[in-house]
Amino acid sequence: MVWSGSRTSVDGHGPDADVQYRVGSITKTFTAVLVMRLRDEGLLDLADPLEKHLPGTSAGGATIAQLLSHTAGLPAEAPSPWWERTPGDLRPELADVLGGQPRLHPAGRLHHYSNPGYALLGSLVEAVRGVPWDEALRAEVLEPLGLDRTSTQPEHPHAGGWAVHPWADVLLPEPSQDLGLMAPAGQLWSTARDLCRFAVFLIEGDERVLRAESLAEMRTPAVAPEPGGWEGGYGLGMQLACAKGRELAGHTGSLPGFVAGLWMSAADGVAAVALSNATSGPLCGTLAAELVQIVAEAEPRLPEPWRPLPEVDERLLGLTGPWYWGTHVYGLRLTADQGMALEPLRGSGRPSRFRAVADDTWIGLDGYHRGETLRVVLRPDGTVSHLDLGSFVFTREPYGPDASAVPGGVDPDGWRGV
């Protein structure tokens, strides 16, 4: 954390960055991290139906990925009474959270925010881990990351939740309830300092908790936004936004008495948190996004200093330079860890980065070729014939004389004038 500030209505007593506030739906990102850990450990697949690991619910056909991305078609809220202002023991079973109509929309078709969906994910964590959601969260996320001021119940010093009358400058205390089964959707209390530390983790990853690659997957849009909503979206437990061309990821949150916002720009390495103990009024989500924008524009991230590769593989070095897909010219360059980047040198094209997985084999990391296999194909004498990228052939010359590599062959009379 490089800066914090506060405003208060209590004279001479401004909160600091270690005062707890309730953070509402920012809790969902913590829950999503727990689920992604289960995926990375091989204990479940995001394509698994919920029923496979948590049988007996009326939403068992929804996949884990759909629940994470709010695309399972579930209702936005639990049945009455209003779950945020009533104790969780009024909803002792998942059936009480889901209600009588668990599916409002076709699964996988659109984003429809669902708090009950994250109650299901919390119960999923408990079913797979064999310990309550809050115990798994403490042991697997909070303690390794040093988030010792983040908890399911308020711990001193913490702010009290207030409602401000919309037509007069008067206050009303808001109730603070234990949400029971709905806790994985919005239970947590945290501080500005802890949430900034959590944001660093969400950008950089931590091998003790979750790899950076899995966090990047969480920041990837899971479904197209609704019409008119193309400046935002949702990944796997993270809200996504585009502000003045800058891609942001994070989450906002609210519960009676509190509003919160956490936004980060992974490209800029900047995150901001805003917390308030008022039911409405302070636009904490907007404020956090604007803070990221201000810092990123005023103090742009310095590029990393140039470093030579730690070692040179002469065979790989021989693959660099121009390659032709038909008549489209691409340039291949080496990156760290024996990776490669293939980029168009002229006009439009499909740039992609690749990581090495085996001898003469790479896997695409982004763009059109994400997940596709790039192979070096050798001639019988051991020299390089061409590159095969998901069946596309790249040759050293545009339809050159070595026609055997090009599907369909090359006209034997070669290139000609009009």
CORZI-V349195 format. One record per residue. N is the residue number from 0. SS is DSSP state (h for helix, s for strand, l for the rest). PHI is phi in whole degrees, -180 to 180 (none if undefined). PSI is psi as a letter, one per 30 degrees, with the letter a starting at -180 (NA if undefined). Layout:
n: (N N)
ss: (SS SS)
phi: (PHI PHI)
psi: (PSI PSI)
//
This chain:
n: (0 1 2 3 4 5 6 7 8 9 10 11 12 13 14 15 16 17 18 19 20 21 22 23 24 25 26 27 28 29 30 31 32 33 34 35 36 37 38 39 40 41 42 43 44 45 46 47 48 49 50 51 52 53 54 55 56 57 58 59 60 61 62 63 64 65 66 67 68 69 70 71 72 73 74 75 76 77 78 79 80 81 82 83 84 85 86 87 88 89 90 91 92 93 94 95 96 97 98 99 100 101 102 103 104 105 106 107 108 109 110 111 112 113 114 115 116 117 118 119 120 121 122 123 124 125 126 127 128 129 130 131 132 133 134 135 136 137 138 139 140 141 142 143 144 145 146 147 148 149 150 151 152 153 154 155 156 157 158 159 160 161 162 163 164 165 166 167 168 169 170 171 172 173 174 175 176 177 178 179 180 181 182 183 184 185 186 187 188 189 190 191 192 193 194 195 196 197 198 199 200 201 202 203 204 205 206 207 208 209 210 211 212 213 214 215 216 217 218 219 220 221 222 223 224 225 226 227 228 229 230 231 232 233 234 235 236 237 238 239 240 241 242 243 244 245 246 247 248 249 250 251 252 253 254 255 256 257 258 259 260 261 262 263 264 265 266 267 268 269 270 271 272 273 274 275 276 277 278 279 280 281 282 283 284 285 286 287 288 289 290 291 292 293 294 295 296 297 298 299 300 301 302 303 304 305 306 307 308 309 310 311 312 313 314 315 316 317 318 319 320 321 322 323 324 325 326 327 328 329 330 331 332 333 334 335 336 337 338 339 340 341 342 343 344 345 346 347 348 349 350 351 352 353 354 355 356 357 358 359 360 361 362 363 364 365 366 367 368 369 370 371 372 373 374 375 376 377 378 379 380 381 382 383 384 385 386 387 388 389 390 391 392 393 394 395 396 397 398 399 400 401 402 403 404 405 406 407 408 409 410 411 412 413 414 415 416 417)
ss: (l l l l l l l l l l l l l l l l l l l s s s l h h h h h h h h h h h h h h h h h l l l l l l l l s h h h l l l l l l l l l l s h h h h h l l l l l l l l l l l l l l h h h l l h h h l l l h h h h h l l l l l l l l l l l l l l l l h h h h h h h h h h h h h h h l l l h h h h h h h h h h h h h l l l l l s l l l l l l s l l l s s s l l l l l l s s s l l l l l l h h h h h h h l l s s l h h h h h h h h h h h h h l s l l l s l h h h h h h h l l l l l l l l l l l l l s s s l l l l s s s s s l l s s s s s s s s s s l l s s s s s s s s l l l l s s s s s s s l s l l l l l h h h h h h h h h h h h h h h l l l l l l l l l l l l l l l h h h h l l l s s s s s l l s s s s s s s l h h h l s s s s s l l l l l l l s s s s s s s l l s s s s l l h h h l l l s s s s s s l l l l l s s s s s s l l s s s s l l l l l l l h h h l l l l l l l l l l l l l)
phi: (none -109 -159 -147 -153 -148 -131 -149 -95 -99 -59 73 -143 -85 -69 -106 -75 -110 -86 -78 -131 -78 -109 56 -74 -59 -54 -60 -66 -62 -63 -63 -60 -61 -65 -65 -62 -62 -64 -65 -83 80 -84 -158 -120 -64 -84 -66 -70 -55 -57 -64 -114 -135 -72 94 -96 -78 -115 -65 -79 -69 -83 -64 -62 -66 -66 -62 -99 59 -120 -82 80 -80 -62 -72 -130 -75 -60 -57 -79 -46 -68 -73 -114 -131 -68 -65 -71 -74 -128 -73 -123 -61 -61 -74 -82 -86 78 -85 -129 -73 -121 -100 -138 -60 -65 82 -95 -149 -88 -135 -55 -137 -67 -59 -59 -81 -62 -63 -66 -63 -69 -62 -58 -64 -67 -80 -79 83 -135 -58 -52 -69 -69 -62 -62 -62 -75 -100 -126 -65 -67 -60 -87 71 -91 -83 -113 -115 -155 -83 -123 -65 -128 -60 -84 -140 -84 -88 -88 -132 -106 -105 -58 -68 -122 -159 -86 -131 -118 -141 -68 -98 -72 -118 -111 -79 -87 62 -64 -83 -55 -63 -93 -176 -81 -69 -111 -157 -123 -60 -67 -63 -70 -66 -64 -64 -64 -59 -60 -64 -87 -97 78 -154 -58 -74 -120 -160 -69 -60 -65 -70 -69 -63 -63 -66 -87 -90 -55 -95 -156 -63 -68 -69 -53 86 -115 -75 -92 -149 -177 -146 -102 -109 85 -134 -78 -127 -148 -123 -118 54 82 -100 -82 -119 -137 161 -164 -108 -157 -157 -143 -49 99 -147 -135 -150 -148 -135 -131 -146 -113 -64 -65 -94 68 -128 -137 -143 -130 -134 -132 -147 -104 -141 -63 -152 116 -65 -92 -65 -64 -64 -61 -64 -64 -68 -63 -59 -61 -60 -66 -64 -80 -80 -132 -61 -66 -74 -64 -64 -62 -65 -135 -70 -61 -66 -152 -118 -100 -59 -67 -69 -60 -70 -87 -72 105 -77 -136 -117 -102 65 -108 -82 -97 -121 -114 -109 -130 -85 -123 -64 56 60 -82 -141 -132 -119 -134 -65 -95 -151 72 -83 -179 -126 -71 -153 -104 -135 -114 -73 -123 -164 -57 62 -140 -136 -118 -67 -104 -158 66 -59 -98 -56 82 -81 -101 -105 -125 -93 -103 -103 -80 -56 -85 93 -81 -78 -90 -167 -105 -114 -120 56 89 -72 -104 -114 -119 -73 -127 -71 49 -77 -68 -83 -74 -65 -78 -94 -57 88 76 -127 -50 -64 -83 69 -69 -152 -86 -68)
psi: (k f k l l l k l f j k g i k k a f g k k l k g b f f e e e e e e e e e e e e e f f g f l k f f k k e f e f i l g l f g f f k l e e e e e g h g f g l l e l l l l l j f f g l k f f f i f l e e f e e a f i f j f l k k f e l j j k j e f e f e e e e e e e e e e e g l l e e e e e e e f e e e e f g i f g k l f l k k k k l k k k k k k k f g l i l l k k k l j k k f b f f e f f g f k k a l e e e e e e e e e e f e f l j f f e k l e e e e e e f g k k f l k l l k f h f g l a k b i g k k k l j j h f k k k l b k l l k l k f k k l k j k l j e e f h k l k k k k k i k e l d k i e e e e e e e e e e e e e e e i k k k k k k k k l k f l k j e e e e f f l a k k k j c g k k l k k l k a l h g l l k j k k f k a l a i k l l k k k f l k g k l k k f l a e g k f l k k k k k l l f g f l k e l k j j h f k k k l f l j h a f i f f f j k f l k k f f a l l a NA)
//
